[in-house]
C-alpha cells in the first residue's frame, strides 16, 4: 500500500538521519548514474516528463510529493528506469 511505503520512507529517514530525497539521491541515483530521476521534478524539466490527464481529458495538475514522499514521490525517465533494472539484475 502507499501508506506502507510512506512509512518505510519515513523509517529510512529516521535510520539514516537524512531526508528521504537525500537518501535516494546520494545512495541510489548518483551511484547508478540516474541523472533524470527526482523526488521533485524541476519545472524546467516538465516537458521531458509525461503529462497526466483527468477523466475529462484535461491535463491533470502536477502535484508535489506531499507529506509522505516514500509513497510515490520518485519521478524517472525510461532511460533511468532501465539503468535501475540493469543494476538490480546485476548487468553492466
PDB file of N, CA, C and O in Angstrom:
ATOM      1  N   UNK A   1       0.833  -1.194   0.000  1.00  0.00           N
ATOM      2  CA  UNK A   1       0.000   0.000   0.000  1.00  0.00           C
ATOM      3  C   UNK A   1       0.871   1.248   0.000  1.00  0.00           C
ATOM      4  O   UNK A   1       2.029   1.208   0.415  1.00  0.00           O
ATOM      5  N   UNK A   2       0.314   2.340  -0.462  1.00  0.00           N
ATOM      6  CA  UNK A   2       1.060   3.608  -0.445  1.00  0.00           C
ATOM      7  C   UNK A   2       1.422   4.011   0.975  1.00  0.00           C
ATOM      8  O   UNK A   2       2.516   4.517   1.222  1.00  0.00           O
ATOM      9  N   UNK A   3       0.511   3.788   1.901  1.00  0.00           N
ATOM     10  CA  UNK A   3       0.789   4.136   3.297  1.00  0.00           C
ATOM     11  C   UNK A   3       1.980   3.335   3.818  1.00  0.00           C
ATOM     12  O   UNK A   3       2.842   3.880   4.507  1.00  0.00           O
ATOM     13  N   UNK A   4       2.028   2.061   3.495  1.00  0.00           N
ATOM     14  CA  UNK A   4       3.134   1.212   3.935  1.00  0.00           C
ATOM     15  C   UNK A   4       4.469   1.696   3.385  1.00  0.00           C
ATOM     16  O   UNK A   4       5.460   1.759   4.112  1.00  0.00           O
ATOM     17  N   UNK A   5       4.493   2.035   2.103  1.00  0.00           N
ATOM     18  CA  UNK A   5       5.733   2.552   1.518  1.00  0.00           C
ATOM     19  C   UNK A   5       6.081   3.921   2.086  1.00  0.00           C
ATOM     20  O   UNK A   5       7.256   4.254   2.241  1.00  0.00           O
ATOM     21  N   UNK A   6       5.055   4.715   2.396  1.00  0.00           N
ATOM     22  CA  UNK A   6       5.294   6.013   3.028  1.00  0.00           C
ATOM     23  C   UNK A   6       5.950   5.850   4.388  1.00  0.00           C
ATOM     24  O   UNK A   6       6.885   6.575   4.728  1.00  0.00           O
ATOM     25  N   UNK A   7       5.455   4.896   5.164  1.00  0.00           N
ATOM     26  CA  UNK A   7       6.043   4.630   6.476  1.00  0.00           C
ATOM     27  C   UNK A   7       7.461   4.078   6.346  1.00  0.00           C
ATOM     28  O   UNK A   7       8.333   4.404   7.151  1.00  0.00           O
ATOM     29  N   UNK A   8       7.685   3.253   5.344  1.00  0.00           N
ATOM     30  CA  UNK A   8       9.023   2.735   5.098  1.00  0.00           C
ATOM     31  C   UNK A   8       9.982   3.883   4.760  1.00  0.00           C
ATOM     32  O   UNK A   8      11.118   3.906   5.232  1.00  0.00           O
ATOM     33  N   UNK A   9       9.520   4.829   3.944  1.00  0.00           N
ATOM     34  CA  UNK A   9      10.333   6.004   3.623  1.00  0.00           C
ATOM     35  C   UNK A   9      10.646   6.822   4.863  1.00  0.00           C
ATOM     36  O   UNK A   9      11.766   7.303   5.033  1.00  0.00           O
ATOM     37  N   UNK A  10       9.659   6.978   5.723  1.00  0.00           N
ATOM     38  CA  UNK A  10       9.873   7.705   6.983  1.00  0.00           C
ATOM     39  C   UNK A  10      10.885   6.973   7.856  1.00  0.00           C
ATOM     40  O   UNK A  10      11.766   7.602   8.443  1.00  0.00           O
ATOM     41  N   UNK A  11      10.769   5.647   7.948  1.00  0.00           N
ATOM     42  CA  UNK A  11      11.721   4.858   8.738  1.00  0.00           C
ATOM     43  C   UNK A  11      13.135   5.007   8.177  1.00  0.00           C
ATOM     44  O   UNK A  11      14.105   5.066   8.933  1.00  0.00           O
ATOM     45  N   UNK A  12      13.243   5.065   6.873  1.00  0.00           N
ATOM     46  CA  UNK A  12      14.541   5.260   6.228  1.00  0.00           C
ATOM     47  C   UNK A  12      15.147   6.598   6.637  1.00  0.00           C
ATOM     48  O   UNK A  12      16.345   6.687   6.909  1.00  0.00           O
ATOM     49  N   UNK A  13      14.317   7.636   6.677  1.00  0.00           N
ATOM     50  CA  UNK A  13      14.789   8.949   7.127  1.00  0.00           C
ATOM     51  C   UNK A  13      15.309   8.892   8.562  1.00  0.00           C
ATOM     52  O   UNK A  13      16.358   9.457   8.872  1.00  0.00           O
ATOM     53  N   UNK A  14      14.583   8.221   9.416  1.00  0.00           N
ATOM     54  CA  UNK A  14      14.958   8.132  10.832  1.00  0.00           C
ATOM     55  C   UNK A  14      16.279   7.386  10.985  1.00  0.00           C
ATOM     56  O   UNK A  14      17.182   7.851  11.681  1.00  0.00           O
ATOM     57  N   UNK A  15      16.389   6.240  10.340  1.00  0.00           N
ATOM     58  CA  UNK A  15      17.604   5.427  10.453  1.00  0.00           C
ATOM     59  C   UNK A  15      18.809   6.143   9.862  1.00  0.00           C
ATOM     60  O   UNK A  15      19.890   6.132  10.452  1.00  0.00           O
ATOM     61  N   UNK A  16      18.631   6.767   8.701  1.00  0.00           N
ATOM     62  CA  UNK A  16      19.741   7.435   8.010  1.00  0.00           C
ATOM     63  C   UNK A  16      20.036   8.837   8.549  1.00  0.00           C
ATOM     64  O   UNK A  16      21.094   9.404   8.279  1.00  0.00           O
ATOM     65  N   UNK A  17      19.089   9.388   9.313  1.00  0.00           N
ATOM     66  CA  UNK A  17      19.214  10.752   9.850  1.00  0.00           C
ATOM     67  C   UNK A  17      19.399  11.778   8.736  1.00  0.00           C
ATOM     68  O   UNK A  17      20.142  12.749   8.880  1.00  0.00           O
ATOM     69  N   UNK A  18      18.705  11.541   7.619  1.00  0.00           N
ATOM     70  CA  UNK A  18      18.709  12.445   6.462  1.00  0.00           C
ATOM     71  C   UNK A  18      17.319  12.423   5.840  1.00  0.00           C
ATOM     72  O   UNK A  18      16.588  11.444   5.991  1.00  0.00           O
ATOM     73  N   UNK A  19      16.948  13.491   5.143  1.00  0.00           N
ATOM     74  CA  UNK A  19      15.653  13.490   4.457  1.00  0.00           C
ATOM     75  C   UNK A  19      15.597  12.409   3.370  1.00  0.00           C
ATOM     76  O   UNK A  19      16.618  12.042   2.789  1.00  0.00           O
ATOM     77  N   UNK A  20      14.404  11.918   3.113  1.00  0.00           N
ATOM     78  CA  UNK A  20      14.177  10.864   2.125  1.00  0.00           C
ATOM     79  C   UNK A  20      14.819  11.193   0.782  1.00  0.00           C
ATOM     80  O   UNK A  20      15.505  10.353   0.198  1.00  0.00           O
ATOM     81  N   UNK A  21      14.598  12.419   0.288  1.00  0.00           N
ATOM     82  CA  UNK A  21      15.134  12.770  -1.028  1.00  0.00           C
ATOM     83  C   UNK A  21      16.658  12.709  -1.066  1.00  0.00           C
ATOM     84  O   UNK A  21      17.230  12.356  -2.098  1.00  0.00           O
ATOM     85  N   UNK A  22      17.318  13.040   0.020  1.00  0.00           N
ATOM     86  CA  UNK A  22      18.789  12.972   0.073  1.00  0.00           C
ATOM     87  C   UNK A  22      19.266  11.524   0.092  1.00  0.00           C
ATOM     88  O   UNK A  22      20.250  11.186  -0.567  1.00  0.00           O
ATOM     89  N   UNK A  23      18.576  10.668   0.843  1.00  0.00           N
ATOM     90  CA  UNK A  23      18.944   9.252   0.886  1.00  0.00           C
ATOM     91  C   UNK A  23      18.835   8.658  -0.513  1.00  0.00           C
ATOM     92  O   UNK A  23      19.761   7.994  -0.980  1.00  0.00           O
ATOM     93  N   UNK A  24      17.717   8.893  -1.179  1.00  0.00           N
ATOM     94  CA  UNK A  24      17.501   8.357  -2.523  1.00  0.00           C
ATOM     95  C   UNK A  24      18.549   8.897  -3.489  1.00  0.00           C
ATOM     96  O   UNK A  24      19.145   8.142  -4.257  1.00  0.00           O
ATOM     97  N   UNK A  25      18.770  10.202  -3.445  1.00  0.00           N
ATOM     98  CA  UNK A  25      19.704  10.832  -4.386  1.00  0.00           C
ATOM     99  C   UNK A  25      21.137  10.320  -4.214  1.00  0.00           C
ATOM    100  O   UNK A  25      21.764   9.891  -5.182  1.00  0.00           O
ATOM    101  N   UNK A  26      21.647  10.364  -2.997  1.00  0.00           N
ATOM    102  CA  UNK A  26      23.063  10.056  -2.774  1.00  0.00           C
ATOM    103  C   UNK A  26      23.371   8.570  -2.631  1.00  0.00           C
ATOM    104  O   UNK A  26      24.508   8.159  -2.863  1.00  0.00           O
ATOM    105  N   UNK A  27      22.388   7.755  -2.255  1.00  0.00           N
ATOM    106  CA  UNK A  27      22.642   6.326  -2.071  1.00  0.00           C
ATOM    107  C   UNK A  27      22.215   5.470  -3.259  1.00  0.00           C
ATOM    108  O   UNK A  27      22.683   4.342  -3.411  1.00  0.00           O
ATOM    109  N   UNK A  28      21.332   5.999  -4.097  1.00  0.00           N
ATOM    110  CA  UNK A  28      20.835   5.211  -5.227  1.00  0.00           C
ATOM    111  C   UNK A  28      21.060   5.913  -6.567  1.00  0.00           C
ATOM    112  O   UNK A  28      21.719   5.372  -7.455  1.00  0.00           O
ATOM    113  N   UNK A  29      20.515   7.110  -6.705  1.00  0.00           N
ATOM    114  CA  UNK A  29      20.513   7.768  -8.012  1.00  0.00           C
ATOM    115  C   UNK A  29      21.909   8.129  -8.525  1.00  0.00           C
ATOM    116  O   UNK A  29      22.261   7.782  -9.652  1.00  0.00           O
ATOM    117  N   UNK A  30      22.688   8.808  -7.723  1.00  0.00           N
ATOM    118  CA  UNK A  30      24.038   9.214  -8.168  1.00  0.00           C
ATOM    119  C   UNK A  30      24.921   7.996  -8.441  1.00  0.00           C
ATOM    120  O   UNK A  30      25.550   7.939  -9.498  1.00  0.00           O
ATOM    121  N   UNK A  31      24.994   7.014  -7.526  1.00  0.00           N
ATOM    122  CA  UNK A  31      25.841   5.846  -7.818  1.00  0.00           C
ATOM    123  C   UNK A  31      25.436   5.095  -9.096  1.00  0.00           C
ATOM    124  O   UNK A  31      26.294   4.528  -9.772  1.00  0.00           O
ATOM    125  N   UNK A  32      24.156   5.086  -9.427  1.00  0.00           N
ATOM    126  CA  UNK A  32      23.699   4.380 -10.626  1.00  0.00           C
ATOM    127  C   UNK A  32      23.691   5.259 -11.868  1.00  0.00           C
ATOM    128  O   UNK A  32      23.346   4.789 -12.952  1.00  0.00           O
ATOM    129  N   UNK A  33      24.064   6.525 -11.727  1.00  0.00           N
ATOM    130  CA  UNK A  33      24.072   7.430 -12.876  1.00  0.00           C
ATOM    131  C   UNK A  33      22.683   7.790 -13.362  1.00  0.00           C
ATOM    132  O   UNK A  33      22.488   8.075 -14.544  1.00  0.00           O
ATOM    133  N   UNK A  34      21.717   7.780 -12.458  1.00  0.00           N
ATOM    134  CA  UNK A  34      20.336   8.110 -12.806  1.00  0.00           C
ATOM    135  C   UNK A  34      20.133   9.618 -12.640  1.00  0.00           C
ATOM    136  O   UNK A  34      19.606  10.087 -11.631  1.00  0.00           O
ATOM    137  N   UNK A  35      20.566  10.360 -13.662  1.00  0.00           N
ATOM    138  CA  UNK A  35      20.591  11.824 -13.588  1.00  0.00           C
ATOM    139  C   UNK A  35      19.270  12.501 -13.897  1.00  0.00           C
ATOM    140  O   UNK A  35      19.133  13.711 -13.715  1.00  0.00           O
ATOM    141  N   UNK A  36      18.291  11.725 -14.366  1.00  0.00           N
ATOM    142  CA  UNK A  36      16.990  12.307 -14.701  1.00  0.00           C
ATOM    143  C   UNK A  36      15.874  11.713 -13.848  1.00  0.00           C
ATOM    144  O   UNK A  36      14.735  11.588 -14.296  1.00  0.00           O
ATOM    145  N   UNK A  37      16.213  11.352 -12.620  1.00  0.00           N
ATOM    146  CA  UNK A  37      15.239  10.828 -11.668  1.00  0.00           C
ATOM    147  C   UNK A  37      15.233  11.753 -10.461  1.00  0.00           C
ATOM    148  O   UNK A  37      16.288  12.125  -9.947  1.00  0.00           O
ATOM    149  N   UNK A  38      14.048  12.119 -10.016  1.00  0.00           N
ATOM    150  CA  UNK A  38      13.916  13.113  -8.956  1.00  0.00           C
ATOM    151  C   UNK A  38      12.783  12.755  -8.005  1.00  0.00           C
ATOM    152  O   UNK A  38      11.864  12.020  -8.366  1.00  0.00           O
ATOM    153  N   UNK A  39      12.857  13.276  -6.798  1.00  0.00           N
ATOM    154  CA  UNK A  39      11.706  13.217  -5.912  1.00  0.00           C
ATOM    155  C   UNK A  39      10.815  14.429  -6.163  1.00  0.00           C
ATOM    156  O   UNK A  39       9.629  14.415  -5.836  1.00  0.00           O
ATOM    157  N   UNK A  40      11.390  15.468  -6.741  1.00  0.00           N
ATOM    158  CA  UNK A  40      10.623  16.633  -7.163  1.00  0.00           C
ATOM    159  C   UNK A  40      11.229  17.140  -8.468  1.00  0.00           C
ATOM    160  O   UNK A  40      12.344  17.662  -8.481  1.00  0.00           O
ATOM    161  N   UNK A  41      10.492  16.982  -9.560  1.00  0.00           N
ATOM    162  CA  UNK A  41      10.995  17.337 -10.881  1.00  0.00           C
ATOM    163  C   UNK A  41      11.089  18.856 -11.005  1.00  0.00           C
ATOM    164  O   UNK A  41      10.118  19.563 -10.736  1.00  0.00           O
ATOM    165  N   UNK A  42      12.268  19.364 -11.416  1.00  0.00           N
ATOM    166  CA  UNK A  42      12.395  20.808 -11.642  1.00  0.00           C
ATOM    167  C   UNK A  42      11.451  21.264 -12.757  1.00  0.00           C
ATOM    168  O   UNK A  42      11.251  20.545 -13.736  1.00  0.00           O
ATOM    169  N   UNK A  43      10.881  22.436 -12.609  1.00  0.00           N
ATOM    170  CA  UNK A  43       9.934  22.965 -13.601  1.00  0.00           C
ATOM    171  C   UNK A  43      10.537  22.977 -14.994  1.00  0.00           C
ATOM    172  O   UNK A  43       9.835  22.732 -15.975  1.00  0.00           O
ATOM    173  N   UNK A  44      11.825  23.257 -15.094  1.00  0.00           N
ATOM    174  CA  UNK A  44      12.471  23.322 -16.409  1.00  0.00           C
ATOM    175  C   UNK A  44      12.466  21.969 -17.124  1.00  0.00           C
ATOM    176  O   UNK A  44      12.630  21.917 -18.343  1.00  0.00           O
ATOM    177  N   UNK A  45      12.281  20.888 -16.388  1.00  0.00           N
ATOM    178  CA  UNK A  45      12.278  19.557 -16.994  1.00  0.00           C
ATOM    179  C   UNK A  45      10.881  18.991 -17.201  1.00  0.00           C
ATOM    180  O   UNK A  45      10.750  17.872 -17.697  1.00  0.00           O
ATOM    181  N   UNK A  46       9.831  19.726 -16.838  1.00  0.00           N
ATOM    182  CA  UNK A  46       8.465  19.238 -17.016  1.00  0.00           C
ATOM    183  C   UNK A  46       8.197  18.730 -18.441  1.00  0.00           C
ATOM    184  O   UNK A  46       7.555  17.691 -18.600  1.00  0.00           O
ATOM    185  N   UNK A  47       8.672  19.436 -19.481  1.00  0.00           N
ATOM    186  CA  UNK A  47       8.380  18.962 -20.846  1.00  0.00           C
ATOM    187  C   UNK A  47       8.937  17.567 -21.150  1.00  0.00           C
ATOM    188  O   UNK A  47       8.471  16.915 -22.084  1.00  0.00           O
ATOM    189  N   UNK A  48       9.909  17.107 -20.391  1.00  0.00           N
ATOM    190  CA  UNK A  48      10.503  15.795 -20.651  1.00  0.00           C
ATOM    191  C   UNK A  48       9.790  14.668 -19.898  1.00  0.00           C
ATOM    192  O   UNK A  48      10.158  13.502 -20.044  1.00  0.00           O
ATOM    193  N   UNK A  49       8.787  14.999 -19.103  1.00  0.00           N
ATOM    194  CA  UNK A  49       8.055  14.014 -18.325  1.00  0.00           C
ATOM    195  C   UNK A  49       6.613  13.940 -18.809  1.00  0.00           C
ATOM    196  O   UNK A  49       6.051  14.947 -19.238  1.00  0.00           O
ATOM    197  N   UNK A  50       6.021  12.773 -18.745  1.00  0.00           N
ATOM    198  CA  UNK A  50       4.656  12.561 -19.232  1.00  0.00           C
ATOM    199  C   UNK A  50       3.655  13.429 -18.486  1.00  0.00           C
ATOM    200  O   UNK A  50       3.768  13.648 -17.280  1.00  0.00           O
ATOM    201  N   UNK A  51       2.688  13.909 -19.223  1.00  0.00           N
ATOM    202  CA  UNK A  51       1.602  14.685 -18.650  1.00  0.00           C
ATOM    203  C   UNK A  51       0.450  13.752 -18.350  1.00  0.00           C
ATOM    204  O   UNK A  51       0.025  12.995 -19.222  1.00  0.00           O
ATOM    205  N   UNK A  52      -0.062  13.793 -17.135  1.00  0.00           N
ATOM    206  CA  UNK A  52      -1.247  13.023 -16.790  1.00  0.00           C
ATOM    207  C   UNK A  52      -2.505  13.779 -17.186  1.00  0.00           C
ATOM    208  O   UNK A  52      -2.481  15.001 -17.332  1.00  0.00           O
ATOM    209  N   UNK A  53      -3.603  13.054 -17.360  1.00  0.00           N
ATOM    210  CA  UNK A  53      -4.870  13.672 -17.751  1.00  0.00           C
ATOM    211  C   UNK A  53      -5.986  13.184 -16.832  1.00  0.00           C
ATOM    212  O   UNK A  53      -5.950  12.056 -16.339  1.00  0.00           O
ATOM    213  N   UNK A  54      -6.984  14.053 -16.607  1.00  0.00           N
ATOM    214  CA  UNK A  54      -8.109  13.671 -15.761  1.00  0.00           C
ATOM    215  C   UNK A  54      -9.179  12.976 -16.605  1.00  0.00           C
ATOM    216  O   UNK A  54      -8.987  12.767 -17.802  1.00  0.00           O
ATOM    217  N   UNK A  55     -10.297  12.621 -15.986  1.00  0.00           N
ATOM    218  CA  UNK A  55     -11.353  11.900 -16.691  1.00  0.00           C
ATOM    219  C   UNK A  55     -11.989  12.703 -17.812  1.00  0.00           C
ATOM    220  O   UNK A  55     -12.587  12.130 -18.723  1.00  0.00           O
ATOM    221  N   UNK A  56     -11.867  14.034 -17.757  1.00  0.00           N
ATOM    222  CA  UNK A  56     -12.412  14.894 -18.803  1.00  0.00           C
ATOM    223  C   UNK A  56     -11.441  15.089 -19.948  1.00  0.00           C
ATOM    224  O   UNK A  56     -11.744  15.807 -20.901  1.00  0.00           O
ATOM    225  N   UNK A  57     -10.267  14.456 -19.870  1.00  0.00           N
ATOM    226  CA  UNK A  57      -9.265  14.598 -20.925  1.00  0.00           C
ATOM    227  C   UNK A  57      -8.440  15.862 -20.817  1.00  0.00           C
ATOM    228  O   UNK A  57      -7.687  16.196 -21.732  1.00  0.00           O
ATOM    229  N   UNK A  58      -8.575  16.568 -19.703  1.00  0.00           N
ATOM    230  CA  UNK A  58      -7.802  17.795 -19.496  1.00  0.00           C
ATOM    231  C   UNK A  58      -6.539  17.470 -18.707  1.00  0.00           C
ATOM    232  O   UNK A  58      -6.537  16.547 -17.892  1.00  0.00           O
ATOM    233  N   UNK A  59      -5.458  18.228 -18.945  1.00  0.00           N
ATOM    234  CA  UNK A  59      -4.213  17.963 -18.204  1.00  0.00           C
ATOM    235  C   UNK A  59      -4.430  18.028 -16.697  1.00  0.00           C
ATOM    236  O   UNK A  59      -5.006  18.986 -16.182  1.00  0.00           O
ATOM    237  N   UNK A  60      -3.969  17.011 -16.005  1.00  0.00           N
ATOM    238  CA  UNK A  60      -4.065  16.974 -14.541  1.00  0.00           C
ATOM    239  C   UNK A  60      -2.938  17.815 -13.958  1.00  0.00           C
ATOM    240  O   UNK A  60      -1.840  17.844 -14.513  1.00  0.00           O
ATOM    241  N   UNK A  61      -3.195  18.497 -12.850  1.00  0.00           N
ATOM    242  CA  UNK A  61      -2.132  19.300 -12.249  1.00  0.00           C
ATOM    243  C   UNK A  61      -1.008  18.418 -11.723  1.00  0.00           C
ATOM    244  O   UNK A  61      -1.238  17.303 -11.253  1.00  0.00           O
ATOM    245  N   UNK A  62       0.190  18.931 -11.811  1.00  0.00           N
ATOM    246  CA  UNK A  62       1.338  18.216 -11.255  1.00  0.00           C
ATOM    247  C   UNK A  62       1.377  18.532  -9.768  1.00  0.00           C
ATOM    248  O   UNK A  62       1.351  19.694  -9.364  1.00  0.00           O
ATOM    249  N   UNK A  63       1.439  17.498  -8.976  1.00  0.00           N
ATOM    250  CA  UNK A  63       1.385  17.681  -7.528  1.00  0.00           C
ATOM    251  C   UNK A  63       2.738  17.406  -6.906  1.00  0.00           C
ATOM    252  O   UNK A  63       3.464  16.514  -7.347  1.00  0.00           O
ATOM    253  N   UNK A  64       3.077  18.170  -5.882  1.00  0.00           N
ATOM    254  CA  UNK A  64       4.302  17.852  -5.134  1.00  0.00           C
ATOM    255  C   UNK A  64       4.109  16.539  -4.378  1.00  0.00           C
ATOM    256  O   UNK A  64       2.982  16.062  -4.243  1.00  0.00           O
ATOM    257  N   UNK A  65       5.188  15.960  -3.891  1.00  0.00           N
ATOM    258  CA  UNK A  65       5.115  14.642  -3.271  1.00  0.00           C
ATOM    259  C   UNK A  65       4.337  14.602  -1.973  1.00  0.00           C
ATOM    260  O   UNK A  65       3.945  13.517  -1.545  1.00  0.00           O
ATOM    261  N   UNK A  66       4.099  15.707  -1.338  1.00  0.00           N
ATOM    262  CA  UNK A  66       3.263  15.726  -0.148  1.00  0.00           C
ATOM    263  C   UNK A  66       3.985  15.337   1.122  1.00  0.00           C
ATOM    264  O   UNK A  66       5.198  15.503   1.253  1.00  0.00           O
ATOM    265  N   UNK A  67       3.207  14.815   2.056  1.00  0.00           N
ATOM    266  CA  UNK A  67       3.719  14.540   3.394  1.00  0.00           C
ATOM    267  C   UNK A  67       4.536  13.258   3.501  1.00  0.00           C
ATOM    268  O   UNK A  67       5.435  13.161   4.337  1.00  0.00           O
ATOM    269  N   UNK A  68       4.231  12.287   2.670  1.00  0.00           N
ATOM    270  CA  UNK A  68       4.934  11.008   2.785  1.00  0.00           C
ATOM    271  C   UNK A  68       5.563  10.652   1.428  1.00  0.00           C
ATOM    272  O   UNK A  68       4.982   9.886   0.659  1.00  0.00           O
ATOM    273  N   UNK A  69       6.735  11.199   1.137  1.00  0.00           N
ATOM    274  CA  UNK A  69       7.358  11.000  -0.174  1.00  0.00           C
ATOM    275  C   UNK A  69       7.672   9.546  -0.502  1.00  0.00           C
ATOM    276  O   UNK A  69       7.758   9.199  -1.680  1.00  0.00           O
ATOM    277  N   UNK A  70       7.844   8.690   0.491  1.00  0.00           N
ATOM    278  CA  UNK A  70       8.108   7.285   0.225  1.00  0.00           C
ATOM    279  C   UNK A  70       6.958   6.580  -0.470  1.00  0.00           C
ATOM    280  O   UNK A  70       7.116   5.459  -0.954  1.00  0.00           O
ATOM    281  N   UNK A  71       5.796   7.230  -0.523  1.00  0.00           N
ATOM    282  CA  UNK A  71       4.615   6.595  -1.123  1.00  0.00           C
ATOM    283  C   UNK A  71       4.444   6.915  -2.600  1.00  0.00           C
ATOM    284  O   UNK A  71       3.375   6.675  -3.161  1.00  0.00           O
ATOM    285  N   UNK A  72       5.477   7.451  -3.237  1.00  0.00           N
ATOM    286  CA  UNK A  72       5.370   7.670  -4.681  1.00  0.00           C
ATOM    287  C   UNK A  72       5.939   8.965  -5.195  1.00  0.00           C
ATOM    288  O   UNK A  72       5.477   9.465  -6.220  1.00  0.00           O
ATOM    289  N   UNK A  73       6.917   9.527  -4.530  1.00  0.00           N
ATOM    290  CA  UNK A  73       7.466  10.804  -4.957  1.00  0.00           C
ATOM    291  C   UNK A  73       8.476  10.689  -6.088  1.00  0.00           C
ATOM    292  O   UNK A  73       8.792  11.695  -6.722  1.00  0.00           O
ATOM    293  N   UNK A  74       8.985   9.517  -6.358  1.00  0.00           N
ATOM    294  CA  UNK A  74      10.059   9.385  -7.345  1.00  0.00           C
ATOM    295  C   UNK A  74       9.503   9.468  -8.756  1.00  0.00           C
ATOM    296  O   UNK A  74       8.557   8.763  -9.107  1.00  0.00           O
ATOM    297  N   UNK A  75      10.103  10.336  -9.561  1.00  0.00           N
ATOM    298  CA  UNK A  75       9.745  10.503 -10.971  1.00  0.00           C
ATOM    299  C   UNK A  75      11.001  10.203 -11.779  1.00  0.00           C
ATOM    300  O   UNK A  75      12.091  10.671 -11.449  1.00  0.00           O
ATOM    301  N   UNK A  76      10.837   9.424 -12.830  1.00  0.00           N
ATOM    302  CA  UNK A  76      12.001   8.965 -13.572  1.00  0.00           C
ATOM    303  C   UNK A  76      11.716   8.889 -15.060  1.00  0.00           C
ATOM    304  O   UNK A  76      10.562   8.830 -15.485  1.00  0.00           O
ATOM    305  N   UNK A  77      12.787   8.890 -15.847  1.00  0.00           N
ATOM    306  CA  UNK A  77      12.674   8.678 -17.282  1.00  0.00           C
ATOM    307  C   UNK A  77      12.831   7.183 -17.567  1.00  0.00           C
ATOM    308  O   UNK A  77      13.320   6.426 -16.728  1.00  0.00           O
ATOM    309  N   UNK A  78      12.411   6.777 -18.754  1.00  0.00           N
ATOM    310  CA  UNK A  78      12.547   5.376 -19.151  1.00  0.00           C
ATOM    311  C   UNK A  78      14.019   4.954 -19.147  1.00  0.00           C
ATOM    312  O   UNK A  78      14.348   3.843 -18.731  1.00  0.00           O
ATOM    313  N   UNK A  79      14.886   5.827 -19.601  1.00  0.00           N
ATOM    314  CA  UNK A  79      16.322   5.509 -19.634  1.00  0.00           C
ATOM    315  C   UNK A  79      16.848   5.233 -18.224  1.00  0.00           C
ATOM    316  O   UNK A  79      17.571   4.260 -18.011  1.00  0.00           O
ATOM    317  N   UNK A  80      16.491   6.076 -17.274  1.00  0.00           N
ATOM    318  CA  UNK A  80      16.936   5.867 -15.898  1.00  0.00           C
ATOM    319  C   UNK A  80      16.330   4.594 -15.300  1.00  0.00           C
ATOM    320  O   UNK A  80      16.997   3.882 -14.549  1.00  0.00           O
ATOM    321  N   UNK A  81      15.075   4.309 -15.630  1.00  0.00           N
ATOM    322  CA  UNK A  81      14.448   3.091 -15.123  1.00  0.00           C
ATOM    323  C   UNK A  81      15.157   1.845 -15.657  1.00  0.00           C
ATOM    324  O   UNK A  81      15.288   0.850 -14.944  1.00  0.00           O
ATOM    325  N   UNK A  82      15.609   1.899 -16.900  1.00  0.00           N
ATOM    326  CA  UNK A  82      16.373   0.779 -17.444  1.00  0.00           C
ATOM    327  C   UNK A  82      17.705   0.629 -16.725  1.00  0.00           C
ATOM    328  O   UNK A  82      18.174  -0.487 -16.502  1.00  0.00           O
ATOM    329  N   UNK A  83      18.309   1.748 -16.365  1.00  0.00           N
ATOM    330  CA  UNK A  83      19.565   1.710 -15.596  1.00  0.00           C
ATOM    331  C   UNK A  83      19.329   1.039 -14.239  1.00  0.00           C
ATOM    332  O   UNK A  83      20.144   0.230 -13.795  1.00  0.00           O
ATOM    333  N   UNK A  84      18.228   1.372 -13.591  1.00  0.00           N
ATOM    334  CA  UNK A  84      17.864   0.779 -12.307  1.00  0.00           C
ATOM    335  C   UNK A  84      17.616  -0.725 -12.462  1.00  0.00           C
ATOM    336  O   UNK A  84      18.059  -1.524 -11.636  1.00  0.00           O
ATOM    337  N   UNK A  85      16.902  -1.100 -13.527  1.00  0.00           N
ATOM    338  CA  UNK A  85      16.627  -2.501 -13.793  1.00  0.00           C
ATOM    339  C   UNK A  85      17.922  -3.286 -14.010  1.00  0.00           C
ATOM    340  O   UNK A  85      18.102  -4.367 -13.448  1.00  0.00           O
ATOM    341  N   UNK A  86      18.820  -2.738 -14.828  1.00  0.00           N
ATOM    342  CA  UNK A  86      20.095  -3.408 -15.089  1.00  0.00           C
ATOM    343  C   UNK A  86      20.880  -3.606 -13.791  1.00  0.00           C
ATOM    344  O   UNK A  86      21.465  -4.668 -13.575  1.00  0.00           O
ATOM    345  N   UNK A  87      20.894  -2.599 -12.936  1.00  0.00           N
ATOM    346  CA  UNK A  87      21.622  -2.713 -11.667  1.00  0.00           C
ATOM    347  C   UNK A  87      21.027  -3.825 -10.799  1.00  0.00           C
ATOM    348  O   UNK A  87      21.759  -4.571 -10.150  1.00  0.00           O
ATOM    349  N   UNK A  88      19.710  -3.928 -10.793  1.00  0.00           N
ATOM    350  CA  UNK A  88      19.056  -4.960  -9.985  1.00  0.00           C
ATOM    351  C   UNK A  88      19.206  -6.364 -10.561  1.00  0.00           C
ATOM    352  O   UNK A  88      19.054  -7.361  -9.855  1.00  0.00           O
ATOM    353  N   UNK A  89      19.505  -6.422 -11.851  1.00  0.00           N
ATOM    354  CA  UNK A  89      19.725  -7.717 -12.498  1.00  0.00           C
ATOM    355  C   UNK A  89      21.203  -8.093 -12.516  1.00  0.00           C
ATOM    356  O   UNK A  89      21.572  -9.168 -12.988  1.00  0.00           O
ATOM    357  N   UNK A  90      22.051  -7.194 -11.995  1.00  0.00           N
ATOM    358  CA  UNK A  90      23.483  -7.457 -11.969  1.00  0.00           C
ATOM    359  C   UNK A  90      24.152  -7.274 -13.332  1.00  0.00           C
ATOM    360  O   UNK A  90      25.229  -7.820 -13.574  1.00  0.00           O
ATOM    361  N   UNK A  91      23.517  -6.508 -14.222  1.00  0.00           N
ATOM    362  CA  UNK A  91      24.063  -6.256 -15.552  1.00  0.00           C
ATOM    363  C   UNK A  91      24.839  -4.944 -15.579  1.00  0.00           C
ATOM    364  O   UNK A  91      24.586  -4.048 -14.773  1.00  0.00           O
ATOM    365  N   UNK A  92      25.768  -4.839 -16.494  1.00  0.00           N
ATOM    366  CA  UNK A  92      26.524  -3.594 -16.629  1.00  0.00           C
ATOM    367  C   UNK A  92      26.087  -2.852 -17.865  1.00  0.00           C
ATOM    368  O   UNK A  92      26.608  -1.775 -18.155  1.00  0.00           O
TER     369      UNK A  92
END
